[in-house]
Amino acid sequence: MIRVTTDEAGVVPTDTRPLPVITPLPAVPDPAFERFVRLVRRQLGVPVALVSLVDAQEQVFPGAAGLPEPYASSRRTPLTHSFCQHVVTAGEPLVVEDARVHPLVRDNLAIRDLAVVAYAGMPLVDADGVVVGSLCAIHDRPHRWSTDELAVLADLADACSSELQLRTMRDRADQAARRAAEQFRRTQELLEERSGVAEQLQRAMLTRLPQGDGTALAARYVPAHSGDAVGGDWYDAFGTADGALVVAVGDTSGHDITAASDMGQLRTLLRGYAVDRDEPPSETVRRLDRAMATLSVDTLATVVLGRIEHRPAGGHVLRWTNAGHPPPLLLHADGRVDVLGTRPELLVGVLPEAARTDHLAELPAGSTLLFYSDGLIEQRAAGRDIDAGTAQLVEALGGQSQLPLDALLDRVLARVVEPRDDDIVVLAVRTDPLA
């Protein structure tokens, strides 16, 4: 809702918000914001247009067109010359036809020094929903702003806010990725310096599984060889703020400390991307692909990532994407087993813009999802390929829906032939276990 305050109405808005504590963009021309002010001048026919960011000390103009000197060069003013501060503190648009007689701004020094007479400013909102500035149009004479003019300005302000928000989220993602990379670089150094740290690292990377809220979980990790404590396979499961259960199983190449370090870095990136957004799994994996390219993470991995969501009318649904990983299995309450096979897609780390697809499966009450790494179904030493191994796993699961999850995992692991030449991860999720 646009709030129009005019001198005829004599309305003085009540500022209800403090000015934000922000780190403004430098007071230098910014190409994106310069385009927005040029659009405002062209669409509204005004002599001056500004993108103004405001904090408790001053306002700066990363986008400015038509300002007089010295402000055109300095791109900043004190708050004594700011109309935009009222947009920020009120959190609403401010529209003034003649500032010289308007009770809110008639003493503002921008009237004298910047020739601000008619003003229309729309809020700019950052990624946290905070109003941090305005996109404004200015006349040097009285002007009655039309509904169409204000609508155009509001649309441009929305687009300008999106640019601000995109920059913030991109910066935060880059910072998180750099922190994760640095954390695991330090971890790898510790692995090289201290004996016994491998076992501690593996225990730290194995997620404590969430329980309750309509699901039960169990998981196992078995390293490739009895003398190894770590490897490249992992599982993860956690709840999100929107009530979904995120599950993941992955497999990086290798069975040594380097593989464990790569695994830890990918797992941390994937967890960080998946935890704070209600987005399809395919988009999360796309972001992981791009992060690996940006950070030069030199490894390949298969990943299956899923979100188990509550249906409003009851029950659950699995939404998942699969990056070159063995397909999940769905054990129904009546003992039937479905292979949730999908069209093969690239491993993560191959192409930054690889195509990713989401898939959907209903999860009836009492059904069990089984996620696993290929070490469970492919054993080259025993001459068993993936297709044969998958068929044997389906056979082992069939009719076992009443087994407790730990007993079910014991059953599927009992069929593994020794010696093993690959790590094994198994994650089981049962929906509505008491239903």
Summary of the structure (lengths in Angstrom):
residues: 435
radius of gyration: 29.1
end to end distance: 47.9
largest distance: 89.8
contacts: 1472
relative contact order: 0.09
helix: 35%
strand: 25%
